[in-house]
Amino acid sequence: MRLLQVAPAMPENAAPAIRADLLAGLSAAPATIAPKYLYDALGSRLFAAITELPEYYLTRTEAAIFAEHQDAMAAALGLSATLVDLGAGNCEKAARLFAALRVRRYVAVDISLHYLRESLENLQQKHPAIEMLGIGLDFSQSLRLPAEVGTEPRTLFYPGSSIGNFTPDEALVFLRQAHAECCGGSLLIGVDLVKPVDVLEAAYDDPLGVTAAFNRNLLRHLNRLAGTDFDITDWHHVAFFNGRESRIEMHLQALRDTTVRWAGGERRFAAAERIHTESSYKWRSEDFAALLESAGFLRPRHWCDARGWFAVFAAPA
């Protein structure tokens, strides 16, 4: 197992450019923070806990689709020795596909190299014959894999409907970059579909409050990265479905008038003012297939659950 930190991955002590990015978003009207900053080491663990919640249908539904159709997916993708897992997290989703895809080399990519190290160490013990490479990389702005990945065709794996964090225009740019990074291989991607609003909103605002903790932990991460002095007790988690944009929105809402300070500046928030922390776009399957074709992929196929809540697309490059 090898680990590789690639710029511009996010360190615990923020580089000036990262601090400037955070403070620019914090100073904007309305304030906004990119969702990639949700995933420090604790944020990654909290998200893993979210996937275990009964309200969070996405992980279970996607896993059931993989379990039922993985052989058909493997046939649609064609054989590739290398599986590149984008946003690997705990690596469990990819590991379930090792046998069906006949993986001989696994490349796990995640913004949190610290969390990735622990996950890969555990996985390597279970699969000693598979070569493993962990890459600490922020690919939210640009997907370009380092030379250590090699040049042979590979399958890019992007599960969990993380593509929903991109606007439709941004998703097209990302998918075009993914097409290039496949090196003639293929893409396997999970996509959350439009469904009843009550189901969507419960998945992002669970009664137990795990998603709220995940969202509020962002403020602690900002304090470390940008030197801000957020008090998380001043903030409340808010999530709702924006039907016009076809997206779930997550926000942090001020419970009272509060001022956030940092070296050289401050931002005053009125009670009920919000910081937009994440959007998750929901697609119709025919629209996403058209998006893949616009990005250069050929003959995309997809598989859905019986309720039509989620889809997994396989698309040769």
ZADOMI-6296 format. One line per 10 residues: number of its first residue (from 1); their letters; for each residue x negated, y negated, z negated of N, C-alpha, C. Coordinates in steps of 0.02 Angstrom, whole numbers. Example, Ala and Ser with C-alpha at 12.3 -4.5 7.8 and 13.67 -1.06 7.14 Angstrom:
2
1> AS> -660/284/-390/-615/225/-390/-660/165/-390  -642/112/-354/-684/53/-357/-645/-2/-394
//
This chain:
317
1> MRLLQVAPAM> -42/60/0/0/0/0/-44/-62/0  -27/-109/44/-63/-173/47/-14/-230/36  -38/-285/8/2/-345/-3/-33/-403/31  8/-446/63/-20/-502/100/22/-564/88  -10/-616/62/25/-680/53/13/-723/115  67/-745/146/62/-783/208/91/-852/199  55/-904/215/83/-972/215/137/-975/269  194/-1008/256/208/-1051/199/250/-1017/146  229/-958/122/267/-927/68/265/-971/6  312/-962/-39/322/-1010/-94/286/-988/-157
11> PENAAPAIRA> 237/-1026/-181/203/-1009/-242/242/-1033/-303  222/-1008/-361/255/-1031/-422/240/-1105/-435  178/-1128/-422/162/-1198/-427/170/-1229/-358  220/-1270/-350/240/-1293/-283/185/-1333/-250  174/-1319/-187/132/-1360/-145/168/-1427/-134  130/-1479/-118/161/-1545/-108/218/-1544/-58  211/-1506/-4/264/-1504/47/329/-1474/19  322/-1423/-23/382/-1391/-52/414/-1439/-101  374/-1472/-142/402/-1521/-189/438/-1577/-152  407/-1601/-98/439/-1654/-58/504/-1631/-28
21> DLLAGLSAAP> 507/-1568/-5/569/-1540/23/624/-1538/-30  607/-1515/-89/656/-1511/-142/682/-1579/-163  637/-1626/-171/657/-1692/-195/696/-1730/-141  681/-1718/-78/719/-1748/-24/791/-1723/-25  799/-1658/-35/866/-1630/-39/904/-1654/-100  868/-1660/-155/898/-1682/-217/920/-1755/-213  884/-1795/-174/899/-1866/-168/950/-1881/-114  967/-1831/-73/1014/-1842/-18/1085/-1853/-44  1128/-1876/0/1199/-1885/-17/1241/-1849/36  1273/-1793/18/1270/-1760/-47/1205/-1722/-56
31> ATIAPKYLYD> 1189/-1707/-119/1128/-1670/-134/1133/-1599/-109  1078/-1572/-86/1078/-1503/-61/1009/-1472/-73  1008/-1409/-91/947/-1371/-100/952/-1307/-58  900/-1292/-20/901/-1233/23/908/-1170/-18  948/-1120/6/959/-1060/-33/897/-1017/-45  845/-1027/-6/784/-988/-18/756/-1000/-88  771/-1057/-117/744/-1073/-184/783/-1038/-239  836/-1002/-221/871/-961/-270/829/-900/-292  780/-882/-251/747/-817/-259/677/-823/-289  673/-844/-351/612/-832/-388/616/-761/-416
41> ALGSRLFAAI> 571/-741/-459/572/-672/-484/637/-656/-520  660/-702/-564/723/-690/-599/782/-693/-552  781/-740/-505/835/-745/-456/842/-682/-415  787/-652/-397/789/-589/-359/821/-534/-400  805/-531/-464/834/-480/-508/909/-493/-519  927/-555/-527/998/-571/-535/1037/-554/-473  1008/-566/-415/1043/-547/-353/1052/-472/-348  1001/-435/-369/1008/-362/-370/1066/-341/-416  1074/-376/-472/1131/-362/-516/1198/-380/-484  1199/-434/-445/1260/-453/-410/1284/-397/-364
51> TELPEYYLTR> 1237/-364/-331/1257/-311/-284/1290/-252/-318  1283/-247/-385/1315/-193/-422/1386/-211/-445  1406/-273/-437/1472/-294/-461/1528/-266/-419  1585/-249/-450/1641/-223/-410/1668/-274/-360  1663/-338/-376/1689/-389/-331/1645/-399/-269  1581/-381/-276/1535/-393/-221/1536/-333/-173  1585/-334/-129/1598/-279/-83/1543/-269/-32  1503/-320/-19/1458/-319/39/1409/-260/37  1375/-252/-19/1323/-201/-23/1351/-131/-17  1406/-117/-54/1436/-51/-51/1464/-36/19
61> TEAAIFAEHQ> 1497/-85/48/1527/-74/113/1474/-63/167  1422/-103/165/1368/-94/212/1334/-26/203  1322/-7/140/1290/58/126/1332/115/153  1398/111/146/1442/164/171/1438/168/247  1433/111/280/1427/111/354/1362/145/374  1308/128/340/1244/160/355/1247/235/344  1276/255/288/1280/327/271/1319/366/324  1372/336/349/1415/371/397/1387/370/468  1351/318/486/1334/308/556/1258/303/569  1216/321/521/1145/309/530/1115/349/588
71> DAMAAALGLS> 1141/408/602/1115/447/658/1132/413/725  1193/387/729/1213/351/790/1172/287/797  1158/254/741/1117/194/743/1046/211/767  1018/265/742/951/285/762/948/298/837  1001/330/863/1003/343/935/1008/278/975  1046/231/950/1055/167/985/991/125/983  953/131/928/893/91/920/834/119/959  832/185/966/773/217/994/721/225/939  673/268/950/623/282/900/571/227/896  555/207/835/501/159/823/469/178/757
81> ATLVDLGAGN> 404/184/756/370/207/696/371/154/640  379/90/659/374/36/611/442/5/597  458/-1/533/519/-34/512/499/-97/474  521/-155/497/506/-219/465/569/-242/429  565/-245/364/622/-260/321/619/-334/301  664/-374/329/664/-446/316/707/-462/255  675/-494/205/710/-506/142/718/-442/103  663/-405/95/665/-336/71/691/-329/0  676/-377/-44/700/-371/-113/675/-309/-147  721/-266/-170/700/-204/-204/687/-146/-156
91> CEKAARLFAA> 693/-158/-91/676/-110/-38/722/-50/-33  774/-47/-74/816/13/-77/855/25/-13  880/-28/18/920/-19/79/878/13/134  819/-12/144/775/15/196/756/87/181  742/101/118/720/168/99/772/222/118  835/205/115/887/253/133/886/271/208  852/231/248/850/243/320/786/275/343  738/286/298/673/312/318/679/377/358  719/423/333/723/489/366/756/483/434  814/449/437/852/445/500/812/409/554
101> LRVRRYVAVD> 774/357/535/736/319/584/665/345/593  647/397/556/581/428/560/525/377/552  531/339/498/485/284/485/418/312/462  365/288/495/297/306/474/260/246/444  286/186/458/255/125/432/310/77/412  306/54/350/358/10/322/326/-57/304  354/-111/332/330/-179/319/386/-216/283  374/-232/220/424/-266/179/406/-340/175  454/-382/195/443/-455/196/491/-488/148  465/-529/103/507/-563/54/474/-627/32
111> ISLHYLRESL> 515/-675/13/487/-739/-10/452/-733/-78  474/-684/-119/445/-674/-185/397/-615/-184  333/-629/-176/283/-576/-173/277/-540/-240  288/-576/-295/284/-545/-361/337/-489/-367  398/-504/-348/451/-455/-352/439/-398/-302  413/-415/-244/400/-365/-192/346/-316/-214  297/-339/-250/243/-295/-273/270/-238/-315  313/-255/-363/341/-204/-407/384/-154/-368  424/-180/-322/468/-137/-282/427/-89/-239  376/-114/-206/336/-72/-162/295/-19/-200
121> ENLQQKHPAI> 271/-38/-259/234/12/-299/278/71/-315  341/59/-334/387/113/-349/403/153/-286  413/119/-230/431/153/-168/374/196/-142  313/171/-148/255/208/-123/247/275/-159  263/276/-223/259/338/-261/308/390/-234  366/367/-212/417/412/-186/404/434/-114  368/392/-76/355/407/-5/280/397/10  238/440/-18/165/430/-11/141/436/61  178/470/105/155/480/174/168/419/218  208/372/195/225/314/235/177/257/219
131> EMLGIGLDFS> 145/230/270/103/171/260/146/111/244  127/72/193/168/17/172/128/-48/168  159/-101/192/129/-168/191/181/-216/164  163/-253/112/207/-304/85/182/-373/105  228/-415/129/210/-482/153/252/-534/116  218/-580/81/252/-637/51/258/-692/102  319/-704/126/329/-750/181/398/-782/177  400/-846/188/463/-883/195/478/-889/269  526/-849/294/542/-850/365/606/-889/379  629/-928/330/693/-963/339/688/-1018/392
141> QSLRLPAEVG> 629/-1047/401/621/-1100/452/592/-1072/517  550/-1022/512/520/-993/572/498/-921/557  519/-875/600/501/-805/591/442/-790/637  384/-783/606/323/-764/643/283/-718/598  280/-655/616/245/-606/575/170/-610/587  130/-595/535/57/-600/542/29/-543/584  -33/-552/605/-65/-504/650/-71/-434/618  -73/-432/551/-80/-367/517/-22/-320/532  35/-345/554/92/-302/571/79/-262/634  34/-286/676/19/-251/739/61/-277/796
151> TEPRTLFYPG> 53/-246/854/88/-269/915/134/-216/945  139/-158/913/181/-105/941/255/-122/930  299/-94/971/371/-105/961/392/-85/890  435/-126/861/458/-112/793/532/-127/787  563/-96/737/633/-111/721/634/-163/665  666/-219/679/676/-270/628/742/-254/593  740/-253/526/798/-235/485/817/-296/443  878/-321/452/901/-380/417/970/-368/389  975/-333/333/1039/-313/305/1070/-365/260  1128/-348/233/1159/-388/180/1195/-451/204
161> SSIGNFTPDE> 1200/-459/269/1230/-520/298/1193/-583/278  1127/-578/269/1087/-637/256/1088/-686/315  1103/-661/374/1110/-705/432/1164/-758/420  1209/-744/373/1262/-792/357/1236/-855/324  1174/-855/299/1146/-915/269/1127/-967/321  1125/-947/384/1110/-993/439/1174/-1019/469  1174/-1083/490/1229/-1108/531/1229/-1069/597  1283/-1069/635/1282/-1034/700/1225/-1055/745  1210/-1120/748/1154/-1142/790/1087/-1117/763  1079/-1120/697/1018/-1095/667/1011/-1019/676
171> ALVFLRQAHA> 1068/-984/672/1067/-911/682/1043/-893/752  1063/-931/801/1040/-918/869/965/-928/874  939/-981/844/866/-992/845/830/-934/810  856/-914/752/824/-860/715/826/-795/755  882/-779/786/887/-717/824/842/-717/886  832/-775/915/784/-778/971/713/-764/946  696/-789/887/631/-774/858/626/-700/841  680/-672/814/680/-600/798/671/-559/861  703/-580/915/696/-544/979/623/-540/999  587/-597/993/516/-598/1010/476/-553/963
181> ECCGGSLLIG> 493/-553/899/455/-514/850/469/-440/854  521/-420/889/534/-348/899/481/-316/943  446/-356/984/394/-330/1029/420/-274/1073  481/-282/1098/511/-230/1140/547/-176/1101  553/-184/1036/587/-134/994/661/-150/988  685/-162/927/757/-170/917/771/-206/852  835/-223/843/859/-257/783/917/-219/753  916/-211/687/971/-181/650/992/-232/597  1054/-257/602/1073/-315/562/1144/-307/535  1152/-325/471/1218/-324/439/1251/-392/443
191> VDLVKPVDVL> 1317/-392/456/1354/-454/466/1420/-450/428  1432/-499/385/1496/-502/349/1548/-533/393  1608/-504/393/1661/-526/437/1714/-566/400  1753/-604/438/1809/-642/411/1859/-594/379  1886/-612/320/1933/-569/284/1975/-612/237  2020/-584/198/2062/-625/154/2020/-669/107  2044/-730/97/2007/-780/58/1996/-757/-14  2046/-725/-45/2038/-705/-114/1983/-653/-122  1974/-610/-73/1920/-561/-75/1852/-595/-69  1848/-643/-23/1785/-679/-13/1765/-718/-75
201> EAAYDDPLGV> 1812/-755/-103/1794/-799/-159/1777/-759/-222  1809/-703/-234/1792/-662/-292/1721/-634/-287  1699/-621/-225/1632/-593/-215/1577/-643/-233  1594/-708/-232/1544/-759/-245/1558/-798/-310  1607/-775/-348/1622/-807/-413/1652/-753/-458  1611/-706/-479/1635/-648/-516/1653/-666/-588  1701/-631/-618/1723/-646/-686/1668/-638/-739  1621/-593/-726/1567/-582/-774/1517/-639/-776  1515/-678/-724/1471/-736/-722/1400/-722/-699  1388/-665/-666/1321/-650/-643/1301/-698/-585
211> TAAFNRNLLR> 1348/-709/-539/1334/-755/-484/1322/-825/-510  1360/-845/-561/1349/-910/-591/1279/-916/-620  1256/-863/-654/1188/-863/-682/1136/-867/-626  1148/-831/-572/1103/-832/-514/1098/-902/-486  1154/-936/-479/1155/-1004/-451/1122/-1054/-499  1139/-1050/-563/1112/-1097/-612/1037/-1086/-624  1013/-1025/-614/941/-1012/-621/901/-1053/-571  932/-1073/-516/899/-1116/-468/872/-1179/-501  908/-1206/-550/886/-1268/-583/822/-1257/-622  815/-1200/-654/753/-1185/-689/695/-1179/-639
221> HLNRLAGTDF> 711/-1148/-582/659/-1142/-531/638/-1211/-505  686/-1255/-495/670/-1324/-474/627/-1360/-525  642/-1349/-589/602/-1381/-641/528/-1361/-635  516/-1297/-619/447/-1274/-612/416/-1300/-547  454/-1297/-493/427/-1314/-428/418/-1389/-417  465/-1428/-442/466/-1500/-426/455/-1544/-486  449/-1515/-546/439/-1556/-605/500/-1594/-628  559/-1571/-609/622/-1602/-631/637/-1580/-702  688/-1613/-732/705/-1596/-801/779/-1577/-807  803/-1536/-760/871/-1512/-764/885/-1476/-830
231> DITDWHHVAF> 942/-1490/-859/969/-1452/-916/1026/-1410/-888  1017/-1344/-886/1067/-1303/-852/1135/-1305/-887  1137/-1325/-950/1202/-1330/-985/1244/-1388/-959  1215/-1431/-918/1252/-1486/-888/1287/-1467/-823  1278/-1404/-801/1299/-1385/-734/1342/-1323/-733  1389/-1322/-686/1439/-1268/-679/1437/-1241/-608  1444/-1175/-602/1444/-1142/-537/1513/-1149/-503  1514/-1167/-439/1575/-1173/-400/1565/-1137/-334  1614/-1096/-314/1612/-1062/-249/1681/-1061/-219  1685/-1073/-153/1750/-1073/-119/1740/-1060/-45
241> FNGRESRIEM> 1794/-1040/-10/1791/-1027/61/1813/-1090/99  1770/-1114/143/1784/-1170/187/1809/-1141/253  1875/-1140/262/1904/-1108/321/1886/-1142/386  1880/-1208/385/1864/-1245/446/1795/-1225/472  1748/-1214/427/1680/-1195/447/1669/-1119/446  1719/-1082/422/1715/-1008/416/1655/-988/373  1651/-1019/313/1595/-1003/270/1614/-1010/197  1584/-967/156/1584/-976/84/1532/-1030/67  1550/-1074/21/1502/-1123/-3/1491/-1113/-78  1428/-1117/-99/1411/-1117/-170/1382/-1186/-188
251> HLQALRDTTV> 1404/-1211/-245/1381/-1276/-269/1366/-1271/-344  1327/-1318/-368/1320/-1331/-439/1352/-1398/-453  1400/-1399/-499/1439/-1459/-513/1423/-1486/-583  1411/-1551/-585/1395/-1583/-649/1456/-1583/-695  1447/-1560/-757/1501/-1558/-806/1512/-1626/-838  1462/-1670/-833/1465/-1737/-864/1417/-1782/-826  1421/-1846/-836/1371/-1891/-807/1302/-1871/-832  1255/-1865/-787/1188/-1843/-807/1137/-1873/-760  1076/-1880/-784/1020/-1906/-744/964/-1855/-744  942/-1838/-684/886/-1791/-676/824/-1831/-657
261> RWAGGERRFA> 770/-1821/-694/709/-1860/-683/651/-1816/-661  605/-1846/-626/542/-1815/-607/490/-1870/-600  428/-1851/-595/374/-1900/-590/385/-1944/-528  397/-2008/-540/406/-2054/-485/477/-2064/-462  526/-2033/-496/594/-2043/-473/646/-2012/-518  709/-2024/-500/765/-1995/-537/827/-1995/-492  877/-1954/-511/941/-1953/-476/996/-1949/-528  1042/-1996/-523/1100/-1996/-568/1157/-1959/-534  1188/-1914/-573/1246/-1877/-549/1306/-1895/-592  1360/-1912/-559/1423/-1924/-595/1455/-1857/-613
271> AAERIHTESS> 1497/-1856/-664/1535/-1796/-681/1573/-1772/-619  1569/-1706/-606/1602/-1672/-549/1565/-1680/-483  1509/-1717/-483/1469/-1720/-422/1432/-1654/-413  1420/-1636/-350/1395/-1569/-335/1327/-1569/-299  1291/-1514/-308/1232/-1498/-268/1249/-1436/-228  1246/-1441/-162/1262/-1384/-118/1201/-1337/-116  1210/-1276/-138/1154/-1229/-144/1153/-1172/-94  1211/-1155/-66/1211/-1100/-17/1275/-1102/24  1268/-1084/87/1326/-1069/130/1318/-999/157  1374/-963/164/1372/-896/191/1427/-891/244
281> YKWRSEDFAA> 1406/-895/307/1454/-894/362/1481/-824/374  1545/-821/390/1579/-759/404/1598/-756/478  1584/-700/510/1589/-694/582/1647/-650/604  1668/-657/666/1709/-608/701/1661/-566/743  1673/-500/745/1625/-455/777/1611/-473/849  1662/-493/887/1651/-510/957/1608/-573/965  1615/-619/919/1575/-680/922/1502/-666/906  1490/-621/857/1420/-606/840/1387/-565/896  1424/-521/928/1395/-484/985/1374/-532/1040  1415/-583/1053/1398/-633/1103/1336/-672/1083
291> LLESAGFLRP> 1329/-686/1017/1271/-722/992/1207/-681/1004  1210/-616/990/1152/-573/1002/1132/-573/1075  1180/-570/1120/1165/-570/1191/1134/-637/1211  1158/-692/1182/1130/-757/1197/1057/-762/1174  1040/-724/1122/972/-723/1096/926/-677/1135  953/-640/1184/911/-597/1226/918/-523/1213  957/-503/1163/965/-432/1149/1012/-399/1200  1001/-334/1210/1037/-297/1261/1088/-249/1231  1146/-246/1259/1197/-196/1242/1205/-185/1167  1220/-237/1129/1229/-227/1056/1288/-182/1042
301> RHWCDARGWF> 1278/-138/995/1333/-95/970/1344/-111/897  1405/-98/873/1417/-110/802/1464/-58/774  1458/-49/708/1500/-3/670/1530/-40/612  1594/-28/599/1630/-63/545/1658/-12/494  1675/-37/435/1713/3/387/1786/4/409  1826/46/377/1896/56/397/1937/-8/391  1919/-52/343/1957/-114/333/1934/-170/380  1879/-160/415/1853/-212/458/1823/-270/421  1795/-257/362/1767/-310/320/1694/-326/337  1659/-277/364/1587/-284/373/1566/-246/436
311> AVFAAPA> 1513/-269/468/1488/-236/529/1412/-230/525  1386/-176/554/1314/-167/564/1303/-163/639  1259/-206/664/1244/-209/735/1175/-179/748  1170/-140/801/1107/-115/826/1098/-143/897  1041/-175/908/1031/-209/972/960/-200/997  951/-164/1053/884/-159/1082/861/-227/1109  795/-238/1104/768/-300/1130/750/-293/1204
//
